[in-house]
Amino acid sequence: MSLVIDNRQDKVEVGQELLKLLEGVVVAALKYEGLNPDYEVSLSFVDNEEIRSLNKLYRGKDYATDVLSFPMEDEEFANVEEILLGDIVISVEKAVEQATEYNHAFEREMAFLTVHSMFHLMGYDHMDKEEEQEMRGKEEAVLDQLGIKRGNEV
């Protein structure tokens, strides 16, 4: 598994401990789904301004969101040794806001946004209640496996 990190913001420090945590989340999500770990995932950290621009461009929604997922098409990369799963773009500013709002640690919010996006990259969605329940169950199961709990502890 290869995790490509691109920190394009300078408003919130993203340290090595957080990067290790998020890499663990990516690996755990792949394992949870029984997928071979030979995937490449791109994880970009941006500010609210950049994610707002991306959200408007790709989804037609003119507001800052917390995370965007850009899955790759597997068949395009059939002969590539490491399969490109897709790109995750997280607004670190929004993660700080939501951690405060939900009264839990910033690291927990970043882990949640990462696992949430991983399941999008693996084909899950939450367009109706049933899909949402399935996806939330998978997200929480992965976070529980890693000992990442709600609240102010990671």
C-alpha positions in Angstrom: 0.0 0.0 0.0 1.3 3.4 -0.9 -0.1 6.6 0.6 0.9 9.7 -1.2 0.6 12.8 1.0 0.1 16.3 -0.3 -0.2 19.0 2.4 -1.4 22.1 0.5 -2.4 24.2 3.5 -0.5 26.0 6.2 -3.2 26.8 8.8 -3.0 23.6 10.8 0.1 21.6 11.6 0.0 18.0 10.3 2.6 16.0 12.1 4.2 12.6 11.7 2.0 11.0 14.4 -1.2 12.0 12.6 0.2 10.8 9.2 1.0 7.4 10.8 -2.5 7.2 12.3 -4.1 8.0 8.9 -2.0 5.5 7.1 -3.2 2.9 9.6 -6.8 3.9 8.9 -6.2 3.4 5.1 -4.7 0.0 5.6 -7.4 -1.1 8.1 -10.2 0.0 5.7 -8.6 -2.1 2.9 -8.2 -5.1 5.2 -11.8 -4.7 6.5 -13.0 -5.1 3.0 -10.7 -8.0 2.3 -8.8 -6.1 -0.4 -5.3 -6.7 -1.4 -3.2 -3.9 0.0 -1.5 -3.2 -3.3 -3.3 0.1 -3.7 -2.1 3.6 -4.0 -4.2 6.3 -2.2 -3.6 10.0 -2.5 -4.4 12.0 0.6 -4.4 15.8 0.2 -4.8 18.4 3.0 -6.3 21.7 2.0 -7.9 24.8 3.6 -11.6 25.7 3.4 -11.0 28.0 0.4 -9.5 25.3 -1.7 -12.1 22.6 -0.8 -14.9 25.1 -1.5 -13.4 25.7 -5.0 -13.1 21.9 -5.6 -16.6 21.3 -4.3 -18.0 23.9 -6.6 -16.0 22.6 -9.6 -16.8 18.9 -9.2 -20.1 18.8 -7.4 -21.7 22.2 -8.2 -21.9 23.1 -4.5 -20.5 26.4 -3.5 -19.5 25.9 0.1 -16.6 24.4 2.0 -17.1 20.7 2.8 -15.1 18.5 5.0 -13.9 15.8 2.6 -14.1 15.0 -1.1 -13.4 11.5 -2.6 -12.3 10.9 -6.1 -12.3 7.2 -7.0 -10.2 5.9 -9.9 -11.5 3.5 -12.5 -9.8 0.1 -11.9 -10.0 -1.0 -15.5 -7.8 1.9 -16.6 -5.0 0.5 -14.5 -5.4 -3.2 -15.0 -1.7 -3.7 -16.0 -0.3 -1.4 -13.3 1.4 -3.3 -10.4 0.0 -1.0 -7.8 -3.7 -0.1 -8.4 -4.7 3.5 -8.0 -7.7 3.5 -5.6 -8.3 7.2 -5.7 -7.8 10.6 -4.1 -9.0 11.9 -0.7 -9.0 15.7 -0.2 -9.6 16.8 3.4 -10.2 20.4 4.6 -8.0 20.4 7.7 -9.7 23.7 8.8 -13.1 22.0 8.6 -11.8 19.0 10.5 -10.7 21.4 13.4 -14.2 23.0 13.3 -16.0 19.7 13.4 -13.8 18.2 16.1 -14.8 21.2 18.3 -18.4 20.9 17.3 -18.6 17.2 18.0 -16.4 17.5 21.1 -13.7 15.0 20.1 -10.1 15.1 19.3 -8.8 16.6 16.0 -7.0 13.3 15.3 -10.3 11.4 15.7 -12.0 13.7 13.2 -9.2 13.3 10.7 -9.4 9.5 11.1 -13.1 9.5 10.6 -12.9 11.7 7.5 -10.2 9.4 6.1 -12.1 6.2 6.7 -15.3 7.7 5.4 -13.6 8.7 2.2 -11.9 5.3 1.9 -15.3 3.6 1.8 -16.4 6.0 -0.9 -13.3 5.1 -2.9 -14.3 1.4 -2.4 -17.7 2.0 -3.9 -19.9 2.8 -0.9 -22.3 5.7 -0.6 -24.9 7.1 1.7 -27.7 8.3 -0.6 -30.4 6.6 1.4 -30.9 5.4 5.0 -29.9 1.8 4.3 -26.7 2.7 2.5 -25.9 5.2 5.2 -26.3 2.7 7.9 -24.1 0.1 6.1 -21.4 2.7 5.5 -21.5 4.1 9.0 -21.3 0.6 10.5 -18.2 -0.2 8.4 -16.6 3.2 9.4 -17.2 2.6 13.1 -16.0 -1.0 12.9 -12.6 0.1 11.4 -12.2 2.9 13.9 -13.1 0.6 16.8 -10.5 -2.0 15.5 -7.9 0.8 15.7 -9.1 1.9 19.2 -10.2 5.3 17.9 -13.1 6.3 20.0 -15.5 9.2 20.1 -14.7 11.9 22.6 -11.4 13.7 23.2 -9.2 10.6 23.2 -7.6 8.9 20.2 
